Amino acid sequence: MRIEKLDQNAKNSLLESLLKRSPNSYEKYEESVREILAAVKERKDAALFEYTEKFDGAKISAQNIQVTEEEIREAYEQVDDSLVEIIRKALKNIESYHAKQMQYSWFDSKPDGTILGQKVTALQRVGVYVPGGKAAYPSSVLMNIVPAKVAGVDEIIMVTPPGKDGRVTPTTLVAAKEAGADRVYKAGGAQAIAALAYGTESIPKVDKIVGPGNIYVALAKKAVYGHVSIDSVAGPSEILVLADETANPRYVAADLLSQAEHDELASAILVTTSMELAEKVSDWTDQFIRELSRGEIIQKSLDNYGHILVADTLEDAIDAANEIASEHMEIVTANPFEVMTKIRNAGAIFIGEYSSEPLGDYFAGPNHVLPTNGTAKFFSPLSVDDFIKKSSIISYSKDALEKIHTDIERFAEAEHLTAHANSIKVRFDGKD
């Protein structure tokens, strides 16, 4: 990996490079996505089936688009019992963590007859997109469905691309069943997002779409926002390790590569105060790449978006980490909890050398759907909050309103909204 001195120029160059990975930088795909969305919106199932055959090579129809209970049973037969048990353990951890995020309605009443409050309501129907094809991501199934179930969503619709044989990856189906998906449909890509956003004869319209996908999925989610809600427009995966001379270089190198193997656009960054650590980590990454199955992808990722930045002080390193605002951040320093208190921007923070990033991807419990491309400065991980909405509650008695009605009328008149003022005034003008 390249080793650079951390200064303002290096930081600016790095940030500019990372921003090129954002879905907002892929305008050349937007026209294709718009065409797909328009076709599905207009022709519904017919267009959905055509695109599924074109892009996934599967002949899907109204008769076989929904996964059946028989297909789910067959999936369980194909998945090793020990893996099913691991999925259940992970699910329990995820469920337990998200249960602590629950919000509840509240009301505050006063003796004068004023009642104010907030009503918390779960969304009625949510769509979960899960990548498919050759890859299988049961962890994404759990991370997207479990918080929706905890929130109390009435109906969870999952879509995932089928293989050429028209079937869904067995581990994906098992995870969907364990997590509690109500219906699973064989549809992927921008066409599946369109089906969830607009509804077709087979797939019902949802209120919100969550879940990761390729650039077409990301751009489709961005385009349908407003017709439905979405979780985020996710970019490629990224990790930043903040380390000092106490860190184990072999561990750090392994952790950096755990994200670089996702794809060639993934980013892996080490920010450290130790040149010795930087050199050792670089050596270990070279050695690991020769041994790992996705070494070619990892190498391209590191060539394009891999960086080792050496800072003069820990404070400089922390400032750089906050500016980069990485999706995943590991802190491997002498006093990691103290450093953690100074971190403002990160999707998930992993503290200490035994808290490597894959722990969060699969098992610990916190959600692995995280803000990318610097959006951790203002976005949060997927949570129960994404599956609820809030309504304000206002109730005043006549006595309570009478004490303040002239204040409201004057406020409205100051804005030249006389109908607003009149709506209050008629209740006290004695003309009933």
C-alpha positions, 0 to 999 in steps of 0.5 A: 500500500502507498504510504504518504505523509498526512498533510492538508494536500494529501487529505484534500486529494484523498477526499476528492478521490473518495467522492468519485466513488459516490453514486452521485458521480455516475450520471451516465447510468441515470438515463438507463435507470430512468427508462427501466423505472418508467417502463415498470411504472407503465407496464408493471409486471410485463416490463418487470418480467422482461427485464428479469429475463434480460438481466438475470437470464430467468424466465419469471411470470406471475405464477412463479415470481413469489417464493413458495413455502415449498421452495423455502423448505427445499432451501433449508434442506440445502443449507447446513444445520450448523449455518442455520444455527449461526444465523439464529445466533446472529439474529438473536444478537441483532434483535436484542440490540435493536430492541433497545432503540424502540421509541414509544408514544408519549403525552404530557397533560397540564391542569389547564386542559392542555395535552401535548404529545407524540404518537409513534407508528410503525410503517405499514409496508416496507420493501427490503432489497437483497443482492443476489445472483452468484453472491449470497448475503444472508447477513444483509437479510438479517440487518434489514429485516430485523429492525423492521420487525422490532419496530412493528412493521405490518408487512415486510416484502423482500425482493432479490434477483433469481439465478438463471434457474429461476431460484433464490440462493438457499442461504438468502431464503433461510435468512429471510424465513428466520428474520420474518419476511412476509413475502419474498419475490424473485426480482432484482436490479432497478426493475425491482426498485420500480416494482416496490416504488410503484407497485405491479400486479404481482408486487405491492407498492411499499412505503419505504425501500431499504437494502444495498445493491449495485449502482443501478439499484442505488440510482433507482432508489435515489430516483424514486425517493419521494414516491416512497422513502428510502434508507440511503443511497449507499456507495462502495464499502470503506474502512479506516483504521486509526492506530498508533505504535501499539497496534498489531500490524498483522491484525491491521493489515487483515482488517483493511483487506476485509473491506478491500475485497468487496469490490474494486471501488472499496476503500481501505485507509490506515491513519497512524502516528507510526511510520514503523507500523505503516511499513509493516502493515504495507508488507503484511498486506502484500503477503495476505494478498498472495494468499487470499482468494479475492487477491486480484480485486483487493489489489485493484481496490488498494491501487485505486483507493488504498492509503496509509497516512502517517500523522505527526500527532494523534490529534492530527490523525483524529482530525483526519479521521473525522474529516474522512467520516468513514463507514467503518472505523477501527480504533487500535491505540493505547487508549482507544476509549479516550480516542473514541470520545473525540470521534464525531464522524463514523458509521460504526466504531470498533474499539480495540484489537479484538473488535475487527470490522467483520464482527459488526458485519455478521454477529455483534448486533449493531446494524451493518447498513451504514452511511458511506462517502462521508455521509456519516457526518450527518447520517446514522446506521439503519435502525428501528427509527427508519421503520417508524414515523411520528405524529404530533398530538395537540389538544387544548381546552377552551380555558387553555386556548382563551388565555393565549388566543390574542397572542396567536391572532397577533402572530398570524396577523404579523404574517398577514395570514388573516384566515389563520387569525380568524380561525382562532378569533371566531371561537371568542368573538361571541357570535356563536 
